[in-house]
Amino acid sequence: MFRSIITDSTSLTYIEASICLGTSIVLGIIISLVYMVRNTYSKGFVMTLAMLPLIVQVVILMVNGNLGVGVAVMGAFSLVRFRSIPGTAREICAIFMSMAVGLATGTGYVAFAFIVTAILCTVLLLFNLTSFGSSEKNQMHSVKISIPEQLNINDVFNDTFEKYLSVCSLERVKTTNLGSLFELTYCVKFKDENSQKAFIDEIRTKNGNLPIVCSKLKSEYGEML
């Protein structure tokens, strides 16, 4: 059974406080280092992951280990709104990891915090180092093709699409260059990811060598599909 090192919730000794603070700092750094493996990140976000267990732990300690009051206090901070880009699912998961560790150390369960951190970091490393959940073989792309106004947008590329694509959907038609050109935006999935160059070369022969843009499609959360 796990036991809290905090013997009295109404008082906190220097030793107990030092152990909790040191544990939060060490585990926060470990989580941030693990997150940096094969992930895109900013310095600010990594620093936040390292500091979050310490911040949560201090809040819990200041409310004498009362989780309900601690969560209410942390919720009050959410009233302060910051202008920032939306976080990805992976970033949100890492933040919750840091908060969970902070809750554990804040209530004095240091051994439990170490074990949870080891388990979570191991699982995260396995996911990052393997192809778990990867959709690279079925990656969706956005293809933008410019064509002269005299071309028929409905069937001019049909044979090429059937040859190279397993999924193709016309998402948008836009006029450019004072109406002399059409920009067609497709959501596509290639039968073979290595056939992109051949696909573009064949399209170029039909659209008069006008611009073609092929890019990975992002979801509404800013992550690659």
C-alpha positions as CSV (number, residue, x, y, z in Angstrom):
1,M,0.0,0.0,0.0
2,F,1.2,3.5,-0.8
3,R,1.3,5.9,2.2
4,S,1.7,9.7,2.2
5,I,4.8,11.2,3.7
6,I,2.7,14.1,5.0
7,T,1.8,12.9,8.5
8,D,-0.3,16.0,9.4
9,S,-2.5,17.8,6.8
10,T,-2.6,20.9,9.0
11,S,1.1,21.3,9.3
12,L,4.0,20.7,7.0
13,T,7.6,20.1,8.0
14,Y,10.6,21.4,6.1
15,I,11.7,17.8,5.3
16,E,8.3,16.9,3.9
17,A,8.1,20.1,1.9
18,S,11.6,19.6,0.5
19,I,10.9,16.0,-0.5
20,C,7.7,17.0,-2.3
21,L,9.2,20.0,-4.0
22,G,12.3,18.1,-5.2
23,T,10.2,15.2,-6.4
24,S,8.0,17.5,-8.4
25,I,11.0,19.2,-10.1
26,V,12.7,15.9,-10.9
27,L,9.6,14.2,-12.3
28,G,8.6,17.4,-14.2
29,I,12.0,17.4,-16.0
30,I,11.7,13.7,-16.8
31,I,8.3,14.2,-18.4
32,S,9.6,17.1,-20.4
33,L,12.6,15.2,-21.6
34,V,10.5,12.2,-22.6
35,Y,8.1,14.5,-24.5
36,M,11.0,15.9,-26.5
37,V,11.7,12.5,-28.0
38,R,10.5,12.6,-31.6
39,N,8.0,15.4,-31.0
40,T,7.9,18.9,-32.3
41,Y,7.9,21.4,-29.4
42,S,8.7,24.9,-28.3
43,K,11.0,25.9,-25.4
44,G,8.1,27.5,-23.6
45,F,6.0,24.3,-23.7
46,V,8.8,22.1,-22.5
47,M,9.4,24.5,-19.6
48,T,5.7,24.4,-18.8
49,L,5.7,20.6,-18.6
50,A,8.7,20.8,-16.3
51,M,7.2,23.4,-14.0
52,L,3.6,22.2,-13.9
53,P,4.0,19.4,-11.4
54,L,5.7,21.9,-9.0
55,I,2.9,24.4,-9.5
56,V,0.1,22.0,-8.9
57,Q,1.8,20.5,-5.9
58,V,2.2,23.9,-4.3
59,V,-1.5,24.6,-4.8
60,I,-2.5,21.3,-3.2
61,L,-0.1,21.8,-0.3
62,M,-1.5,25.3,0.4
63,V,-5.0,24.0,0.7
64,N,-3.9,21.3,3.1
65,G,-4.3,18.4,0.7
66,N,-7.9,19.1,0.0
67,L,-8.2,18.0,-3.6
68,G,-11.7,19.6,-4.0
69,V,-10.5,23.0,-2.9
70,G,-7.2,22.6,-4.9
71,V,-9.1,21.8,-8.1
72,A,-11.4,24.8,-7.5
73,V,-8.3,27.1,-7.0
74,M,-6.7,25.8,-10.2
75,G,-10.0,26.3,-12.0
76,A,-9.9,29.9,-11.0
77,F,-6.7,30.4,-13.0
78,S,-8.6,29.4,-16.1
79,L,-10.6,32.6,-15.8
80,V,-7.4,34.4,-17.0
81,R,-7.5,33.9,-20.8
82,F,-4.4,34.0,-22.8
83,R,-4.2,34.4,-26.6
84,S,-2.5,31.3,-27.9
85,I,-2.8,28.7,-30.6
86,P,-4.9,25.6,-29.8
87,G,-3.0,22.7,-28.3
88,T,-2.8,19.3,-30.0
89,A,-4.1,16.1,-28.4
90,R,-0.5,15.1,-27.7
91,E,0.2,18.4,-25.9
92,I,-3.0,18.1,-23.8
93,C,-2.0,14.5,-22.8
94,A,1.4,15.7,-21.7
95,I,-0.1,18.5,-19.6
96,F,-2.5,16.1,-17.9
97,M,0.5,13.8,-17.1
98,S,2.3,16.7,-15.4
99,M,-0.8,17.7,-13.5
100,A,-1.4,14.1,-12.3
101,V,2.2,13.9,-11.0
102,G,1.7,17.3,-9.3
103,L,-1.5,16.0,-7.6
104,A,0.4,12.9,-6.4
105,T,3.3,14.8,-4.9
106,G,1.0,17.5,-3.5
107,T,-0.8,14.9,-1.4
108,G,2.5,13.3,-0.3
109,Y,2.4,10.1,-2.3
110,V,6.0,10.4,-3.6
111,A,6.6,6.7,-4.3
112,F,3.3,6.5,-6.2
113,A,4.3,9.6,-8.2
114,F,7.6,8.0,-9.3
115,I,5.8,4.8,-10.3
116,V,3.1,6.6,-12.3
117,T,5.8,8.7,-14.0
118,A,7.8,5.7,-15.0
119,I,4.7,3.9,-16.4
120,L,3.4,6.9,-18.3
121,C,6.8,7.9,-19.7
122,T,7.5,4.3,-20.8
123,V,4.1,4.1,-22.6
124,L,4.7,7.5,-24.2
125,L,8.2,6.5,-25.4
126,L,6.8,3.3,-26.9
127,F,4.1,5.2,-28.8
128,N,6.7,7.8,-30.0
129,L,9.3,5.2,-31.1
130,T,6.9,2.8,-32.8
131,S,4.4,3.3,-35.6
132,F,1.4,2.9,-33.2
133,G,-1.5,4.9,-34.5
134,S,0.4,6.0,-37.6
135,S,-1.6,6.7,-40.8
136,E,1.4,7.4,-43.1
137,K,0.3,4.6,-45.4
138,N,-3.1,6.2,-45.8
139,Q,-2.1,9.8,-45.5
140,M,-4.7,12.3,-46.8
141,H,-3.4,15.2,-49.0
142,S,-4.7,18.5,-50.2
143,V,-4.0,19.0,-53.9
144,K,-4.5,22.4,-55.5
145,I,-4.5,22.6,-59.3
146,S,-4.7,25.7,-61.4
147,I,-6.3,25.3,-64.8
148,P,-7.2,27.6,-67.7
149,E,-10.9,28.7,-67.8
150,Q,-11.6,26.8,-71.0
151,L,-10.9,23.4,-69.5
152,N,-13.8,21.3,-68.2
153,I,-13.3,20.9,-64.5
154,N,-15.6,17.9,-64.2
155,D,-13.7,15.3,-66.2
156,V,-10.4,16.7,-67.4
157,F,-8.3,14.8,-64.8
158,N,-10.6,11.7,-64.3
159,D,-8.3,9.2,-65.9
160,T,-5.3,10.4,-63.9
161,F,-7.2,10.4,-60.6
162,E,-8.4,6.8,-61.3
163,K,-4.8,5.8,-62.0
164,Y,-3.1,7.3,-58.9
165,L,-5.7,7.9,-56.3
166,S,-7.9,5.7,-54.1
167,V,-9.9,8.6,-52.7
168,C,-10.6,11.9,-54.5
169,S,-13.1,14.7,-53.5
170,L,-13.4,18.1,-55.0
171,E,-13.6,20.5,-52.0
172,R,-13.4,24.0,-53.6
173,V,-13.4,25.8,-56.9
174,K,-11.9,29.3,-56.9
175,T,-11.3,31.8,-59.7
176,T,-7.9,33.6,-59.9
177,N,-6.0,36.0,-62.2
178,L,-9.2,38.1,-62.9
179,G,-11.2,35.0,-63.8
180,S,-8.9,33.6,-66.4
181,L,-7.8,30.7,-64.2
182,F,-9.6,28.2,-61.9
183,E,-8.0,26.9,-58.7
184,L,-9.3,23.4,-57.9
185,T,-8.8,22.0,-54.4
186,Y,-9.1,18.3,-53.9
187,C,-8.9,16.0,-50.8
188,V,-7.1,12.9,-52.0
189,K,-5.4,9.7,-50.9
190,F,-2.7,8.2,-53.0
191,K,-2.7,4.5,-53.8
192,D,1.1,4.7,-53.5
193,E,2.8,7.5,-51.6
194,N,5.8,7.2,-53.9
195,S,3.7,8.1,-57.0
196,Q,3.2,11.7,-56.1
197,K,5.8,13.0,-58.6
198,A,4.4,10.9,-61.5
199,F,0.9,12.1,-60.5
200,I,2.0,15.8,-60.6
201,D,3.9,15.3,-63.9
202,E,0.8,13.9,-65.5
203,I,-1.4,16.7,-64.2
204,R,1.1,19.2,-65.6
205,T,0.7,17.9,-69.1
206,K,-3.0,18.6,-68.9
207,N,-3.2,22.0,-67.1
208,G,-0.6,23.7,-69.3
209,N,2.2,23.5,-66.7
210,L,0.3,25.9,-64.3
211,P,1.0,25.7,-60.6
212,I,0.2,22.5,-58.6
213,V,0.4,22.3,-54.8
214,C,0.3,18.9,-53.0
215,S,0.4,19.1,-49.2
216,K,-0.5,16.9,-46.2
217,L,-4.0,17.5,-45.0
218,K,-4.4,18.8,-41.4
219,S,-7.3,18.2,-39.2
220,E,-9.3,20.9,-37.5
221,Y,-7.1,20.5,-34.5
222,G,-3.9,21.3,-36.4
223,E,-2.6,17.8,-36.5
224,M,-1.8,15.7,-39.5
225,L,-4.5,13.3,-40.5
